[in-house]
């Protein structure tokens, strides 16, 4: 298949104002999970965008989620999957008065487009659609077939994603994938984000007596709060490290290549210490060690603890029930089912079999080999488009949903994006720079061309 990359790149420039206008239209939808009508309207808009640029789109209502949008813009044989999300925020949203423009007005100020969700993740969505559109606008069939899965509940750990992918496996099969989760750093270098963490989110609860009674009976009866605190104290030591046997089973040692990439990553250690109001990290890590630890150490966080009367008054009672929430961040090699079983066994073996454990959310960690040819391809094309050396991040700091894609095993996944580290994601004045959006589209166009070229060799 022959194609003219320069013509497609020129089409990005020629039609850029049109692309930006469509992005603004998308950003004016209040796609908050608490506004279901707006979520449906956003999904319908995205379906229409895929169709507008010569593709097909489908809006699919799904259990445990707002509607999924999936579709494709057909082209050459290589299949490139794009995952993005159209829900826009973590709650609470903050004070709209802190914005320089209304958060859903999608106004452009000094070359920047301000809108809630534009950096995470509506800009990324439209950059992938507009990249395929650029080929058609230049009079060519796209050199690859672009497939899209766009979801509306990413902020809640994508509870319906696994079942949706399993049910739509044939429509989502791909050779490689671009994920939604990245940006340019302060030096204008694109971060290529690989391997996301998984999560196991649990609620622990215990009841020691049938009803709350006066604390004069403490000499005779168990307090639920004391019981749960005792159980929790067996899960982590005084330094915050998980003490559950089998917790780290399956984790492989870092390869020399992975360690080399981690060592090259900048880390704002002083900034984090200042924000936390502390003078050192838990194990005294320097910036280099901290950059590795935050990405490669599995953690167990006791997120909340509730029980008894928490009013400001003096109360005299024995709490009958207590609950706690626990967040386990998993890294590549860990299995959430295995970790769950290890925690349950540990509690039983420690004499806390009465503590109930309920799973609130779960996703599997994912790993993409930094030496995979697709990673090199995305890096090469980024170098050509941005004129800077991209930074490969072999493991991300955050929980993701790549690992809840059971129908797409061994899919190489690279995260790219169109925002910057200072884009104000999830806060006031979230924005992207228009030139970053232009380059983001061109980068995906170049990725498509290189995929087709390599497939033809």
PyMOL commands that set and color helices and strands:
alter all, ss='L'
color gray80, all
select helices_A, chain A and resi 5-14+16-27+36-52+96-98+118-137+154-156+161-167+169-172+215-217+224-232+256-263+269-276+287-296+336-349+373-386+402-404+434-456
alter helices_A, ss='H'
color red, helices_A
select strands_A, chain A and resi 56-60+68-73+79-85+107-109+112-114+145-151+176-179+183-184+191-193+198-207+299-307+321-330+356-363+391-393+412-415+419-420+431-433
alter strands_A, ss='S'
color yellow, strands_A
deselect
rebuild
show_as cartoon
